[in-house]
């Protein structure tokens, strides 16, 4: 069985670790390969390679670094099919969703291609008599990214393109559940002309993570995952003097107003709730329906649409499925446990996804789309992030009560409102306590030139990922104030007759 190794200093590095993690195809429950779980020593070797590569890479002109990103972008596009199929095989999401994930990551690469402009700093002439002031946005050094299983391509590309483009070197620790994408992207970066040691991949578990959090050579750590782990990542990295952005969990609500376009809203809620089997930090998991008539109308539409959903493997020779399996047997059991708790606490299971089986894939990790009505804020399924295809409906009598529900929840990642009324939408956008807001948009993930991040216990650290926050996270500002005394300078002048270039 193939063993996935590390990528250190420009090449595949055979691990000496005797610990391995199993990689499964979630659609059929079969182990398809295994991954090395690196030792602390091997992780330190990746950090050392990144540290050694930093001086030369940081002095490379932003223009040349951008050109590497341009070539990497082209290689991503050329390898789109290979990348998407690998994601579907290891994660389980359907092929078109995997293509969408890569596309959203590629947009950050495109943003990083503009680094000569983004990193150019500021200048003020004559801040004093004969005194000028200018700023430099300089790279930090070795940076690390610790990424989750649900987006094995997109989330790493939230991090390393901007880090590399600004002149840092990088160590990626991908999820051990679906680590192939990290290694493939390392190969493509090398093919794009990235010097050896600038980008490294260490596969592993907590032992590798703890090295990245404590090694003094690592200057910054970026993390996306659950809130308990995000808290650990942030506190440990900060205690060791590192910059850290740690994005945690979510419980994304939408408020459904009586005046909303119900057909549009139902379609949007279906995709946002059940796409990628609900394994998205921006998945819509709670519908706050204003009025019983609103809730009844929505539930009737959702029942009809759920009955028509195709659930099955992410890769198929026939028509594409709408939803694939969840990542593992353990996660499947956890999701079903949440549904059990909702039923036990008095919620109404309208559509039950427990025990869902796909013919020919009976051993796959499937949970059917689940719709639960009469959910209240005291219930476990309301309070905790389920990370599965479970959609809860909470009924409220008025908009103000719905807004209070959203604002009082411990998570504040994303939220949305469905309404035709501009004043209500504007007021909601201003008053809601969440980092990303959608108006008739169910998954309000910002484009790459804006920044992604939530509020409250959905993020730890002052800066979000990608966009201008990403550039600020991976650089530090140096301000130079200068005065030059009067002098006579003699130069030997020569003529040049070719177009000047900045290489």
C-alpha positions as CSV (number, residue, x, y, z in Angstrom):
1,X,0.0,0.0,0.0
2,X,1.3,3.4,-1.0
3,X,2.7,5.5,1.9
4,X,2.6,9.2,1.6
5,X,5.8,10.8,2.9
6,X,7.0,14.3,3.5
7,X,8.2,17.0,1.1
8,X,11.3,18.7,2.5
9,X,13.9,20.8,0.8
10,X,12.4,20.3,-2.7
11,X,12.0,16.5,-2.7
12,X,10.1,13.6,-1.2
13,X,11.7,12.8,2.1
14,X,11.5,9.2,3.3
15,X,10.4,9.2,7.0
16,X,12.0,7.1,9.6
17,X,8.9,7.2,11.8
18,X,7.2,3.9,12.5
19,X,3.8,5.6,13.0
20,X,1.3,5.7,10.2
21,X,-2.3,6.9,9.7
22,X,-4.8,5.2,7.5
23,X,-6.4,7.1,4.6
24,X,-9.9,5.8,3.6
25,X,-12.2,6.3,0.7
26,X,-15.3,7.5,2.5
27,X,-17.6,6.3,-0.2
28,X,-16.9,2.6,0.4
29,X,-14.9,2.5,3.7
30,X,-11.9,1.0,2.1
31,X,-8.3,2.0,3.1
32,X,-6.6,3.3,-0.1
33,X,-3.2,4.4,1.2
34,X,-1.5,5.4,4.4
35,X,0.4,8.5,5.6
36,X,3.5,8.8,7.7
37,X,3.0,10.5,11.1
38,X,6.2,12.4,11.4
39,X,8.4,12.6,14.4
40,X,9.4,15.9,16.1
41,X,12.9,15.5,14.6
42,X,11.5,15.2,11.1
43,X,9.3,18.3,11.6
44,X,12.4,20.2,12.8
45,X,14.2,19.2,9.6
46,X,11.4,20.8,7.6
47,X,11.7,24.0,9.7
48,X,15.5,23.9,9.2
49,X,15.1,23.7,5.4
50,X,12.7,26.6,5.4
51,X,15.0,28.6,7.6
52,X,18.0,28.0,5.3
53,X,16.0,29.0,2.2
54,X,14.6,32.2,3.7
55,X,17.5,34.6,3.2
56,X,17.7,34.1,-0.6
57,X,14.0,33.9,-1.1
58,X,13.2,37.0,1.0
59,X,15.7,39.0,-1.1
60,X,14.2,37.8,-4.4
61,X,12.3,40.7,-6.0
62,X,8.5,40.7,-5.6
63,X,8.2,40.6,-9.3
64,X,10.1,37.3,-9.6
65,X,8.1,35.9,-6.7
66,X,4.9,36.9,-8.4
67,X,6.0,35.2,-11.6
68,X,6.3,31.9,-9.7
69,X,2.8,32.4,-8.5
70,X,1.6,33.0,-12.1
71,X,3.2,29.7,-13.2
72,X,1.7,27.9,-10.3
73,X,-1.7,29.3,-11.2
74,X,-1.3,27.9,-14.7
75,X,-0.3,24.5,-13.4
76,X,-3.3,24.4,-11.0
77,X,-5.6,25.0,-14.0
78,X,-3.8,22.3,-16.1
79,X,-4.1,19.8,-13.2
80,X,-7.6,20.6,-12.2
81,X,-9.1,17.2,-13.0
82,X,-6.3,15.3,-11.2
83,X,-6.6,17.5,-8.1
84,X,-10.5,17.3,-8.0
85,X,-10.5,13.6,-8.4
86,X,-8.0,13.2,-5.5
87,X,-10.1,15.4,-3.3
88,X,-13.3,13.4,-4.1
89,X,-11.5,10.1,-3.4
90,X,-10.0,11.1,-0.1
91,X,-12.6,13.5,1.3
92,X,-15.8,12.2,-0.4
93,X,-17.2,15.5,-1.8
94,X,-18.7,15.4,-5.3
95,X,-16.4,16.2,-8.2
96,X,-17.9,19.5,-9.1
97,X,-17.7,20.7,-5.5
98,X,-14.0,19.7,-5.5
99,X,-13.5,21.8,-8.6
100,X,-15.2,24.7,-6.9
101,X,-12.9,24.3,-3.9
102,X,-9.8,24.4,-6.1
103,X,-11.2,27.4,-7.9
104,X,-11.7,29.4,-4.7
105,X,-8.1,28.6,-3.7
106,X,-6.8,29.5,-7.1
107,X,-8.4,33.0,-6.6
108,X,-6.1,33.6,-3.7
109,X,-3.1,32.6,-5.9
110,X,-4.4,35.2,-8.4
111,X,-4.5,37.7,-5.6
112,X,-0.9,36.8,-4.6
113,X,0.2,37.5,-8.2
114,X,-0.4,41.2,-7.4
115,X,2.1,41.2,-4.6
116,X,4.4,43.9,-6.2
117,X,1.5,46.3,-5.7
118,X,0.3,44.9,-2.4
119,X,3.7,45.0,-0.7
120,X,4.9,48.3,-1.9
121,X,4.5,50.3,1.4
122,X,4.0,54.0,1.7
123,X,6.0,57.2,1.2
124,X,5.7,60.7,2.6
125,X,8.0,63.5,1.4
126,X,9.1,66.4,3.5
127,X,7.6,65.3,6.8
128,X,10.1,67.7,8.2
129,X,12.5,70.1,6.6
130,X,14.6,67.9,4.3
131,X,13.2,64.8,5.9
132,X,11.3,62.0,4.1
133,X,9.6,59.0,5.6
134,X,8.8,55.6,4.0
135,X,7.6,52.2,5.1
136,X,8.7,48.7,4.2
137,X,6.5,45.6,4.4
138,X,9.1,42.9,5.1
139,X,8.6,39.2,5.4
140,X,8.7,37.5,8.8
141,X,10.7,34.3,8.1
142,X,9.5,30.7,8.5
143,X,5.7,30.4,8.6
144,X,3.5,27.4,9.2
145,X,0.0,26.4,8.2
146,X,-2.1,23.7,9.9
147,X,-5.1,22.8,7.8
148,X,-8.4,20.8,8.2
149,X,-9.7,17.8,6.3
150,X,-12.8,19.5,4.8
151,X,-10.9,21.7,2.3
152,X,-7.5,20.0,1.5
153,X,-6.8,22.4,-1.4
154,X,-8.6,25.7,-0.7
155,X,-7.6,26.3,3.0
156,X,-3.9,25.7,2.4
157,X,-4.2,28.1,-0.5
158,X,-5.7,30.7,1.8
159,X,-2.3,30.7,3.5
160,X,0.8,29.8,1.5
161,X,0.4,31.8,-1.7
162,X,0.4,35.1,0.2
163,X,3.1,33.9,2.6
164,X,5.4,32.9,-0.3
165,X,4.6,35.9,-2.4
166,X,5.6,38.3,0.4
167,X,9.0,36.6,0.8
168,X,8.4,34.0,3.6
169,X,9.2,30.3,3.6
170,X,6.5,27.9,4.6
171,X,5.8,24.5,6.3
172,X,2.4,23.0,5.7
173,X,0.9,20.4,8.0
174,X,-2.2,19.1,6.2
175,X,-4.9,16.9,7.7
176,X,-3.8,13.3,8.0
177,X,-7.2,12.3,6.8
178,X,-6.7,13.6,3.2
179,X,-3.1,14.7,2.8
180,X,-2.4,14.0,-0.9
181,X,-3.3,17.5,-2.0
182,X,-0.5,19.1,0.0
183,X,2.1,16.9,-1.7
184,X,0.7,17.5,-5.1
185,X,0.7,21.2,-4.6
186,X,4.4,21.0,-3.4
187,X,5.3,19.3,-6.7
188,X,3.5,21.9,-8.7
189,X,5.2,24.7,-6.9
190,X,8.6,23.2,-7.6
191,X,7.6,22.8,-11.3
192,X,6.6,26.5,-11.2
193,X,10.2,27.4,-10.3
194,X,10.0,27.8,-6.5
195,X,13.4,27.2,-5.0
196,X,14.0,24.2,-2.8
197,X,13.2,24.6,0.8
198,X,10.8,27.5,0.4
199,X,7.8,25.3,0.6
200,X,7.8,22.1,2.7
201,X,5.1,19.6,3.7
202,X,5.2,17.6,7.0
203,X,2.5,15.0,7.5
204,X,1.7,14.1,11.0
205,X,-0.4,14.6,14.1
206,X,-0.1,16.5,17.4
207,X,3.6,15.6,17.7
208,X,4.4,17.5,14.4
209,X,1.9,20.3,15.3
210,X,3.5,21.0,18.7
211,X,6.9,21.5,17.0
212,X,5.5,24.1,14.7
213,X,3.9,25.9,17.7
214,X,7.0,25.9,19.9
215,X,10.0,26.0,17.6
216,X,11.6,29.5,17.9
217,X,12.5,29.5,14.2
218,X,8.8,29.5,13.2
219,X,7.5,33.1,13.2
220,X,3.8,32.8,12.4
221,X,1.2,30.0,12.5
222,X,-2.1,29.9,10.6
223,X,-4.8,27.4,11.6
224,X,-8.3,26.5,10.5
225,X,-10.3,23.9,12.4
226,X,-12.5,23.3,15.5
227,X,-12.7,25.9,18.3
228,X,-11.2,23.8,21.1
229,X,-8.1,23.1,18.9
230,X,-8.0,26.7,17.7
231,X,-7.8,27.8,21.3
232,X,-5.0,25.4,22.0
233,X,-3.1,26.5,18.8
234,X,-3.5,30.2,19.6
235,X,-2.6,30.0,23.2
236,X,0.4,27.8,22.6
237,X,1.8,29.7,19.6
238,X,1.2,33.1,21.4
239,X,3.0,31.8,24.5
240,X,6.0,31.1,22.3
241,X,6.1,34.5,20.8
242,X,4.5,33.8,17.4
243,X,1.9,35.5,15.4
244,X,-1.1,33.4,15.1
245,X,-4.4,33.4,13.3
246,X,-6.6,30.5,14.4
247,X,-10.0,30.1,12.8
248,X,-12.4,27.9,14.8
249,X,-15.9,26.5,14.7
250,X,-19.2,27.9,13.5
251,X,-23.0,27.7,13.9
252,X,-24.2,29.7,11.0
253,X,-27.8,31.0,11.2
254,X,-30.0,32.5,8.6
255,X,-33.1,34.6,9.3
256,X,-35.9,33.8,7.0
257,X,-38.4,36.7,6.8
258,X,-42.0,36.2,5.8
259,X,-41.5,38.5,2.7
260,X,-38.6,36.4,1.3
261,X,-38.7,34.8,-2.1
262,X,-39.4,31.3,-0.7
263,X,-38.4,29.3,-3.7
264,X,-35.1,31.1,-4.0
265,X,-34.5,30.8,-0.2
266,X,-35.3,27.1,-0.2
267,X,-32.9,26.4,-3.0
268,X,-30.2,28.4,-1.4
269,X,-30.7,26.8,2.1
270,X,-30.6,23.3,0.5
271,X,-27.2,23.9,-1.1
272,X,-25.8,25.7,1.9
273,X,-27.0,23.1,4.4
274,X,-26.3,19.9,2.6
275,X,-23.4,20.8,0.1
276,X,-20.2,18.9,1.0
277,X,-22.4,16.9,3.4
278,X,-22.4,19.9,5.7
279,X,-18.7,19.7,6.3
280,X,-18.0,23.4,5.8
281,X,-17.3,26.0,8.4
282,X,-19.6,28.3,6.4
283,X,-22.4,25.6,6.1
284,X,-25.8,26.9,7.0
285,X,-27.0,24.8,9.9
286,X,-29.8,26.8,11.5
287,X,-32.8,28.5,9.9
288,X,-34.5,31.0,12.1
289,X,-38.0,31.3,10.6
290,X,-40.0,34.3,11.5
291,X,-43.6,33.1,12.0
292,X,-45.1,29.7,11.9
293,X,-46.4,30.2,8.3
294,X,-42.9,30.9,7.2
295,X,-41.5,27.8,8.9
296,X,-44.3,25.6,7.5
297,X,-43.9,26.8,4.0
298,X,-40.1,26.4,4.1
299,X,-40.3,22.9,5.6
300,X,-42.8,21.7,2.9
301,X,-40.5,22.9,0.2
302,X,-37.4,21.4,1.8
303,X,-39.1,18.0,2.3
304,X,-39.9,17.9,-1.4
305,X,-36.4,18.9,-2.5
306,X,-34.7,16.5,-0.1
307,X,-36.7,13.6,-1.5
308,X,-35.2,14.4,-4.9
309,X,-31.6,14.6,-3.7
310,X,-29.1,12.1,-5.1
311,X,-26.7,10.9,-2.3
312,X,-23.8,8.7,-3.2
313,X,-20.1,8.6,-4.0
314,X,-18.3,11.8,-5.0
315,X,-17.0,10.1,-8.2
316,X,-19.4,8.3,-10.4
317,X,-19.7,7.2,-14.0
318,X,-23.4,8.3,-14.2
319,X,-25.1,11.5,-13.2
320,X,-23.3,13.4,-10.5
321,X,-24.7,13.0,-7.0
322,X,-25.8,16.1,-5.0
323,X,-24.1,14.9,-1.8
324,X,-21.3,12.5,-0.9
325,X,-20.3,10.8,2.4
326,X,-18.8,12.3,5.5
327,X,-15.1,11.9,6.2
328,X,-15.0,8.9,8.5
329,X,-16.9,6.3,10.4
330,X,-16.2,8.1,13.7
331,X,-17.6,11.3,12.3
332,X,-20.7,9.5,10.9
333,X,-21.4,8.1,14.4
334,X,-20.9,11.5,16.0
335,X,-23.4,13.2,13.6
336,X,-26.0,10.5,14.2
337,X,-25.4,11.0,18.0
338,X,-26.4,14.6,17.6
339,X,-29.6,13.7,15.8
340,X,-30.3,11.2,18.6
341,X,-29.9,14.0,21.2
342,X,-32.2,16.3,19.3
343,X,-34.9,13.7,19.2
344,X,-34.4,12.9,22.9
345,X,-34.6,16.6,23.8
346,X,-38.0,17.1,22.0
347,X,-37.1,18.3,18.5
348,X,-39.2,16.9,15.6
349,X,-37.2,14.8,13.1
350,X,-38.9,15.7,9.8
351,X,-36.4,13.9,7.5
352,X,-34.1,11.4,9.2
353,X,-30.7,10.7,7.7
354,X,-29.6,8.1,10.3
355,X,-28.9,4.6,8.9
356,X,-28.7,5.9,5.3
357,X,-27.2,3.4,2.9
358,X,-26.3,3.7,-0.7
359,X,-26.7,0.5,-2.8
360,X,-23.4,-0.9,-3.6
361,X,-21.7,1.3,-1.1
362,X,-23.1,-0.1,2.1
363,X,-19.8,0.3,4.0
364,X,-19.5,4.0,3.0
365,X,-19.8,6.7,5.6
366,X,-23.1,8.2,4.6
367,X,-25.5,10.3,6.6
368,X,-28.6,11.3,4.7
369,X,-29.8,14.9,4.6
370,X,-31.6,15.5,7.9
371,X,-34.2,18.2,8.6
372,X,-35.2,18.9,12.2
373,X,-38.0,21.2,13.3
374,X,-39.0,22.6,16.6
375,X,-35.4,23.1,17.7
376,X,-34.9,25.4,20.7
377,X,-31.8,27.2,22.0
378,X,-31.5,24.9,25.0
379,X,-30.9,21.9,22.8
380,X,-27.4,20.4,22.1
381,X,-28.0,20.3,18.4
382,X,-28.6,24.1,18.5
383,X,-25.6,25.0,20.7
384,X,-22.9,22.8,19.2
385,X,-21.3,22.6,15.8
386,X,-22.4,19.3,14.1
387,X,-20.4,19.6,10.9
388,X,-22.7,17.3,9.0
389,X,-25.8,17.4,6.8
390,X,-28.2,18.4,9.6
391,X,-30.4,21.4,9.2
392,X,-32.3,22.8,12.2
393,X,-35.3,25.0,12.1
394,X,-36.0,27.4,15.0
395,X,-39.3,29.2,15.0
396,X,-39.6,32.8,16.3
397,X,-42.4,35.3,16.4
398,X,-40.5,38.4,15.1
399,X,-37.3,39.7,13.6
400,X,-35.9,41.1,16.9
401,X,-36.1,37.7,18.6
402,X,-34.4,36.1,15.6
403,X,-31.6,38.7,15.7
404,X,-31.1,38.2,19.4
405,X,-30.7,34.4,18.8
406,X,-27.9,35.0,16.3
407,X,-26.1,37.5,18.4
408,X,-26.3,35.5,21.7
409,X,-24.7,32.4,20.2
410,X,-21.1,31.8,21.1
411,X,-20.0,31.5,17.5
412,X,-20.1,34.3,15.0
413,X,-18.5,33.0,11.8
414,X,-21.1,33.7,9.1
415,X,-24.8,34.5,8.9
416,X,-27.5,35.5,6.3
417,X,-30.9,37.0,5.9
418,X,-33.5,36.2,3.3
419,X,-35.8,39.2,2.7
420,X,-37.1,41.5,0.0
421,X,-37.0,44.5,2.3
422,X,-33.9,46.6,1.9
423,X,-34.3,48.4,5.3
424,X,-34.5,45.1,7.2
425,X,-31.5,43.8,5.3
426,X,-29.5,46.9,6.0
427,X,-30.3,46.9,9.7
428,X,-29.4,43.3,10.0
429,X,-26.1,43.8,8.3
430,X,-25.3,46.6,10.7
431,X,-26.6,45.0,13.9
432,X,-25.7,41.3,13.6
433,X,-22.6,40.1,15.6
434,X,-20.9,38.0,13.0
435,X,-17.9,38.4,10.7
436,X,-19.4,37.5,7.4
437,X,-22.9,38.5,6.4
438,X,-25.0,37.5,3.4
439,X,-28.1,39.2,2.1
440,X,-30.0,36.6,0.1
441,X,-26.6,34.9,-0.2
442,X,-26.5,31.7,1.9
443,X,-22.7,31.2,2.1
444,X,-21.1,34.7,2.2
445,X,-17.5,33.7,1.7
446,X,-15.6,36.8,0.6
447,X,-13.6,36.9,-2.6
448,X,-9.8,36.5,-2.3
449,X,-9.2,40.3,-2.4
450,X,-11.4,40.7,0.8
451,X,-10.6,38.9,4.0
452,X,-12.2,35.8,5.5
453,X,-12.9,35.5,9.2
454,X,-15.6,35.4,11.9
455,X,-16.2,37.0,15.3
456,X,-16.5,35.8,18.8
457,X,-15.3,32.2,19.4
458,X,-15.0,31.6,15.7
459,X,-11.6,33.2,15.5
460,X,-8.6,33.8,17.7
461,X,-6.1,36.5,16.7
462,X,-6.6,40.0,15.3
463,X,-6.1,39.3,11.5
464,X,-8.2,37.3,9.1
465,X,-7.0,35.2,6.2
466,X,-6.3,36.3,2.6
467,X,-7.1,39.8,1.3
468,X,-5.3,42.7,2.9
469,X,-5.4,41.1,6.3
470,X,-3.4,38.2,4.9
471,X,-0.7,40.5,3.5
472,X,-0.5,42.2,6.9
473,X,-0.3,38.9,8.7
474,X,2.7,37.7,6.7
475,X,4.6,41.0,6.8
476,X,5.9,43.4,9.4
477,X,6.1,47.1,8.9
478,X,9.4,49.0,9.1
479,X,9.3,52.8,8.9
480,X,12.4,54.7,7.7
481,X,12.8,58.4,8.4
482,X,15.8,59.9,6.5
483,X,17.6,63.2,6.0
484,X,20.5,63.6,3.6
485,X,23.1,66.4,4.1
486,X,24.0,68.5,1.1
487,X,26.9,67.0,-0.9
488,X,28.5,66.9,-4.3
489,X,28.3,63.5,-6.0
490,X,30.3,62.7,-9.0
491,X,29.2,59.9,-11.3
492,X,30.6,58.4,-14.5
493,X,27.6,58.6,-16.9
494,X,27.1,56.1,-19.7
495,X,24.4,55.7,-22.3
496,X,22.0,52.8,-22.5
497,X,19.8,52.2,-25.5
498,X,17.6,49.3,-24.3
499,X,14.4,49.2,-22.4
500,X,15.2,49.3,-18.7
501,X,13.9,46.3,-16.7
502,X,13.8,45.6,-13.0
503,X,15.1,42.0,-13.0
